[in-house]
Amino acid sequence: MISFIKAILQTFKVFLIFTGCTILFYYGIMWISEEYQNYHRYDEPEGTALKVSNPVVKEDNSTWYDRLMLFYLNGE
């Protein structure tokens, strides 16, 4: 009978630790989410920033095969 009570107490302790860690993890994720929700990623950069992307010039003589090869080679 004593071992049965010890087993129930151990199970209750494990349940409390699991519940506590789950709540701590949940509120940690919520805190991080709120922190990054106010972060404006698409604001214009300040200072001497340069645009590094190059616009794609559409060629009239490109075929679907050329586009497919470009996709396979560069992962476009």
MONORPE-V25935 format. One record per residue. N is the residue number from 0. RES is the residue in one small letter. D_CENTER is the distance of its C-alpha to the mean C-alpha in Angstrom with 1 decimal. Layout:
# MONORPE-V25935
[[N;RES;D_CENTER] [N;RES;D_CENTER]]
This chain:
# MONORPE-V25935
[[0;m;49.6] [1;i;48.3] [2;s;45.7] [3;f;44.5] [4;i;43.9] [5;k;42.1] [6;a;39.8] [7;i;39.1] [8;l;38.4] [9;q;36.1] [10;t;34.2] [11;f;34.0] [12;k;32.8] [13;v;30.0] [14;f;29.0] [15;l;29.1] [16;i;26.9] [17;f;24.3] [18;t;24.4] [19;g;24.2] [20;c;21.2] [21;t;19.4] [22;i;20.3] [23;l;19.3] [24;f;15.8] [25;y;15.5] [26;y;16.9] [27;g;14.8] [28;i;11.5] [29;m;13.6] [30;w;14.8] [31;i;11.5] [32;s;10.6] [33;e;14.1] [34;e;14.0] [35;y;11.4] [36;q;12.9] [37;n;16.1] [38;y;14.8] [39;h;16.4] [40;r;14.7] [41;y;17.4] [42;d;20.5] [43;e;23.1] [44;p;23.1] [45;e;26.1] [46;g;28.7] [47;t;29.5] [48;a;26.4] [49;l;27.1] [50;k;25.7] [51;v;24.9] [52;s;24.2] [53;n;27.4] [54;p;28.1] [55;v;28.9] [56;v;32.6] [57;k;33.5] [58;e;36.5] [59;d;39.0] [60;n;40.2] [61;s;36.8] [62;t;36.9] [63;w;34.3] [64;y;34.9] [65;d;34.1] [66;r;30.8] [67;l;30.0] [68;m;30.9] [69;l;28.8] [70;f;25.8] [71;y;26.6] [72;l;27.4] [73;n;24.6] [74;g;21.8] [75;e;22.3]]
